[in-house]
């Protein structure tokens, strides 16, 4: 199984839409749909339900998401370790914040951080929009 399938699933779940995930991933909606279909075929069960309102995880999809997020986190750690070995400052920092903090406090901090670490990607998550279940409280993607 390719890790890119899990990255695609995580992006679809994060954005709640195949089309928005495709835009964020730089591919077509058809490619995202095809990737999800292949993943579901490999797993042997559906992971999302599609509707006009967007996509939603199935019960089985909810069960696998902590493992998917963990795998993606470990893959990112591997990339960062490899970069550190090569002497590069790169990787991804994920910041979870409520809207008020993200609007009023973080812009200055982010600007300074990006000046000091231009090769590090920042991903900002709005915590007021994310449902955090107890078993996955520490895994934000």
matplotlib code that plots the C-alpha trace (Angstrom):
import matplotlib.pyplot as plt

x = [0.0, 1.3, 1.5, 0.1, -3.2, -3.3, -2.2, -5.1, -7.6, -6.3, -6.7, -10.2, -11.2, -9.5, -11.3, -14.5, -14.6, -13.0, -12.9, -11.2, -8.7, -7.9, -7.2, -5.0, -3.1, -2.7, -4.6, -8.1, -11.2, -11.3, -7.8, -8.7, -11.9, -9.9, -7.3, -9.9, -11.7, -8.4, -7.7, -11.2, -10.6, -7.3, -8.8, -11.9, -14.4, -15.6, -13.9, -16.0, -19.5, -20.1, -23.1, -23.9, -22.9, -19.4, -17.7, -17.9, -16.0, -17.8, -17.6, -14.8, -13.1, -13.3, -11.6, -8.6, -8.0, -5.8, -3.6, -3.5, -2.6, 0.0, 1.6, 1.6, 3.2, 5.9, 6.6, 7.0, 9.4, 11.4, 11.7, 12.7, 15.3, 16.8, 16.9, 18.6, 21.2, 21.9, 22.1, 19.0, 16.4, 13.2, 10.0, 6.5, 5.2, 1.5, -0.1, -3.6, -5.2, -8.6, -9.6, -8.9, -5.3, -4.7, -5.9, -4.5, -1.4, 0.0, 0.8, 3.7, 5.1, 4.7, 6.4, 9.4, 9.5, 9.4, 12.3, 14.4, 13.4, 12.4, 12.5, 10.0, 6.4, 3.7, 0.2, -2.4, -5.5, -8.6, -9.3, -12.9, -13.7, -12.0, -13.7, -11.0, -11.9, -10.3, -8.0, -6.6, -6.4, -2.6, -2.7, -3.5, -3.2]
y = [0.0, 3.4, 6.1, 8.6, 6.9, 7.7, 11.2, 11.6, 10.1, 12.4, 15.5, 14.4, 14.0, 17.3, 19.3, 17.3, 17.3, 15.4, 18.6, 20.7, 17.9, 17.7, 21.4, 21.2, 18.2, 19.7, 17.0, 16.4, 15.4, 12.2, 11.3, 11.7, 9.7, 7.0, 6.9, 6.6, 3.8, 1.9, 2.3, 1.0, -1.9, -2.8, -2.5, -4.4, -1.8, 1.7, 4.5, 7.5, 8.2, 10.8, 13.1, 16.6, 18.0, 16.5, 13.4, 11.8, 8.9, 5.6, 3.8, 1.7, 4.8, 6.4, 3.2, 3.4, 7.1, 7.1, 4.5, 6.6, 9.7, 7.9, 6.5, 9.9, 11.4, 8.7, 9.3, 13.0, 12.2, 10.0, 12.8, 15.3, 12.9, 12.3, 16.1, 16.6, 13.9, 15.9, 19.1, 20.7, 22.6, 21.3, 19.6, 20.5, 22.1, 21.7, 24.4, 23.9, 27.2, 28.7, 31.4, 34.3, 33.1, 32.4, 35.9, 38.1, 36.4, 33.9, 36.1, 37.8, 34.6, 32.8, 35.6, 35.5, 31.7, 31.7, 34.2, 32.0, 28.7, 29.3, 25.6, 24.5, 24.3, 25.5, 24.0, 25.9, 24.0, 25.7, 23.7, 25.1, 23.1, 19.9, 17.2, 15.7, 12.2, 10.9, 8.3, 10.7, 13.8, 14.1, 13.5, 16.5, 16.3]
z = [0.0, -1.0, 1.7, -0.8, -0.6, 3.2, 2.6, 0.2, 2.6, 5.4, 3.2, 2.1, 5.8, 6.8, 4.1, 4.0, 0.2, -2.7, -4.8, -2.1, -1.4, -5.1, -5.2, -2.1, -3.5, -6.9, -8.8, -10.2, -8.3, -10.4, -9.3, -5.6, -6.1, -7.9, -5.1, -2.4, -4.4, -4.7, -1.0, -0.1, -2.5, -0.8, 2.7, 1.8, 3.2, 2.6, 4.5, 3.5, 2.4, -0.3, -0.4, -1.7, 1.7, 1.3, 2.6, 6.0, 7.5, 7.9, 11.2, 9.8, 8.5, 12.0, 13.3, 11.0, 11.1, 14.2, 12.5, 9.3, 11.2, 13.2, 10.0, 8.4, 11.5, 11.5, 7.8, 8.5, 11.4, 9.0, 6.5, 9.2, 10.6, 7.1, 6.6, 10.0, 9.0, 5.8, 7.8, 6.5, 8.5, 6.9, 7.8, 8.8, 12.0, 12.7, 14.8, 16.2, 17.4, 17.9, 15.5, 17.9, 18.5, 14.8, 13.8, 16.6, 18.0, 15.5, 12.4, 14.1, 15.5, 12.1, 10.2, 12.6, 12.4, 8.6, 8.6, 10.8, 9.2, 5.5, 4.6, 7.3, 6.2, 8.6, 8.7, 10.7, 11.9, 13.3, 16.4, 16.6, 13.4, 14.3, 16.4, 18.7, 19.9, 23.1, 21.5, 18.9, 21.0, 20.3, 16.6, 14.4, 10.7]

ax = plt.figure().add_subplot(projection="3d")
ax.plot(x, y, z, "-o")
ax.set_aspect("equal")
plt.show()
